């Protein structure tokens, strides 16, 4: 299986070399970069935000490690400061003793008494020489300790500043992630609002039906008004039927009047 894979890879490399020559590697690199970018852009933004939040949380162990280192260094420096202070006090005492012996030898006495013991000039000079040698060695050691202390204090200050910067940067990253999440939610809400479509076709059809009904009612009303106008017109010509009915009424009234007169006469005769 591995042999087939190697053969296929070699054949592909040979084909690319034949097609593109020296530019084959550049084409492959560009294609790989595009595929990588495509895959990266296909990852959901929410997933990337979660990944960023996880990376920020992964800073906590590093911050804790720096805190422990700084705490240990602070304790070590406290011990070193105490040591340097003690050595400096011893140096000051030794120097004071050296100055005492030097002052005594400067007087030119033949013998010197210290703590109830008598010493010759030679003994005092030997002791002074030994004291001064030890003082010089001790002084060089204390100076080196002082330089070490100074360097470690500067390193501690730098580490403390670095820790503060790291903590501040972590907090800033957390705020930026929260801001990005808020912006993403706003975009999602706006996108959902744009994609939310209300089907108002039924409403439109109902409105159109009411409009058609209104139009029909207006047409019917106009037709009724038109008929009323025709009925209200005064006829300019007398229909034959109207003439006959007038004559009939006149004859009826005349007959009724005649009958009344006859009834009156009848009553008188009685």
PEPEDA-V549248 format. One record per pair of residues at least 4 apart in sequence whose ideal C-beta (glycine too) atoms are under 7 Angstrom apart, sorted by the first residue. I is the first residue (numbers start at 0). J is the second residue. D is the distance in whole Angstrom. If there is no record, write none. Layout:
I/J/D + I/J/D
This chain:
0/4/7 + 1/5/6 + 2/6/6 + 3/7/6 + 4/8/6 + 5/9/6 + 6/10/6 + 7/11/6 + 8/12/6 + 9/13/6 + 10/14/6 + 11/15/6 + 12/16/6 + 13/17/6 + 14/18/6 + 15/19/6 + 15/23/4 + 15/27/7 + 16/20/7 + 16/23/5 + 19/23/4 + 19/26/5 + 22/26/6 + 23/27/6 + 24/28/6 + 25/29/6 + 26/30/6 + 27/31/6 + 28/32/6 + 29/33/6 + 30/34/6 + 31/35/6 + 32/36/6 + 33/37/6 + 34/38/6 + 35/39/6 + 36/40/6 + 37/41/6 + 42/46/6 + 42/47/6 + 44/48/6 + 44/183/6 + 45/49/7 + 45/183/7 + 46/50/6 + 47/51/6 + 48/52/6 + 48/176/6 + 48/179/6 + 48/180/6 + 49/53/6 + 50/54/6 + 51/55/7 + 51/176/6 + 52/56/7 + 52/176/6 + 53/57/6 + 55/169/6 + 55/172/5 + 55/173/6 + 55/176/7 + 58/62/6 + 58/169/5 + 59/63/6 + 60/64/6 + 61/65/7 + 62/66/6 + 62/162/7 + 62/165/6 + 62/166/6 + 63/67/7 + 64/68/6 + 65/69/6 + 65/158/7 + 65/162/5 + 65/165/7 + 66/70/6 + 66/162/7 + 67/71/6 + 68/72/6 + 68/158/7 + 69/73/6 + 69/155/7 + 69/158/5 + 69/159/6 + 69/162/6 + 70/74/7 + 71/75/6 + 72/76/6 + 72/151/7 + 72/155/5 + 73/77/7 + 73/155/7 + 74/78/7 + 75/79/6 + 76/80/6 + 76/148/7 + 76/151/6 + 76/152/6 + 76/155/6 + 77/81/7 + 78/82/6 + 79/83/6 + 79/148/5 + 80/84/6 + 80/148/6 + 81/85/6 + 82/86/6 + 82/144/7 + 83/87/6 + 83/141/6 + 83/144/5 + 83/145/6 + 83/148/6 + 84/88/7 + 85/89/7 + 86/90/6 + 86/137/7 + 86/141/5 + 86/144/7 + 87/91/6 + 87/141/6 + 88/92/7 + 89/93/6 + 90/94/6 + 90/134/7 + 90/137/6 + 90/138/6 + 90/141/6 + 91/95/6 + 92/96/7 + 93/97/6 + 93/130/6 + 93/134/5 + 93/137/7 + 94/98/6 + 94/134/6 + 95/99/7 + 96/100/7 + 96/130/6 + 97/101/6 + 97/127/7 + 97/130/5 + 97/131/6 + 97/134/6 + 98/102/6 + 99/103/6 + 100/104/6 + 100/123/6 + 100/126/7 + 100/127/4 + 100/130/7 + 101/105/6 + 101/127/7 + 103/111/6 + 103/123/7 + 104/123/6 + 104/124/7 + 104/127/7 + 109/120/7 + 110/117/5 + 110/118/7 + 110/119/6 + 111/118/5 + 111/123/5 + 112/116/7 + 112/117/5 + 113/118/6 + 118/122/4 + 118/123/5 + 120/124/6 + 121/125/6 + 122/126/6 + 123/127/6 + 124/128/6 + 125/129/6 + 126/130/6 + 127/131/6 + 128/132/6 + 129/133/6 + 130/134/6 + 131/135/6 + 132/136/7 + 133/137/6 + 134/138/6 + 135/139/6 + 136/140/7 + 137/141/6 + 138/142/6 + 139/143/7 + 140/144/6 + 141/145/6 + 142/146/7 + 143/147/6 + 144/148/6 + 145/149/6 + 146/150/6 + 147/151/6 + 148/152/6 + 149/153/7 + 150/154/6 + 151/155/6 + 152/156/6 + 153/157/6 + 154/158/6 + 155/159/6 + 156/160/6 + 157/161/6 + 158/162/6 + 159/163/6 + 160/164/6 + 161/165/6 + 162/166/6 + 163/167/6 + 164/168/6 + 165/169/6 + 166/170/7 + 167/171/6 + 168/172/6 + 169/173/7 + 170/174/7 + 171/175/6 + 172/176/6 + 173/177/6 + 174/178/6 + 175/179/6 + 176/180/6 + 177/181/6 + 178/182/6 + 179/183/6 + 180/184/7 + 181/185/7 + 182/186/6 + 183/187/6 + 184/188/6 + 185/189/6 + 186/190/6 + 187/191/6 + 188/192/6 + 189/193/6 + 190/194/6 + 191/195/6 + 199/203/6 + 200/204/6 + 201/205/6 + 202/206/6 + 203/207/6 + 204/208/6 + 205/209/7 + 206/210/6 + 207/211/6 + 208/212/6 + 209/213/6 + 210/214/6 + 211/215/6 + 212/216/6 + 213/217/6 + 214/218/6 + 215/219/6 + 216/220/6 + 217/221/6 + 218/222/7 + 219/223/7 + 220/224/6 + 221/225/6 + 222/226/7 + 223/227/6 + 224/228/7 + 225/229/7 + 226/230/6 + 227/231/6 + 237/241/5 + 237/242/6 + 239/243/7 + 240/244/6 + 241/245/7 + 242/246/7 + 243/247/6 + 244/248/6 + 245/249/6 + 246/250/6 + 247/251/6 + 248/252/6 + 249/253/6 + 250/254/6 + 251/255/6 + 252/256/6 + 253/257/6 + 254/258/6 + 255/259/7 + 256/260/7 + 257/261/7 + 258/262/6 + 259/263/7 + 260/264/7 + 261/265/7 + 262/266/7 + 263/267/7 + 264/268/7
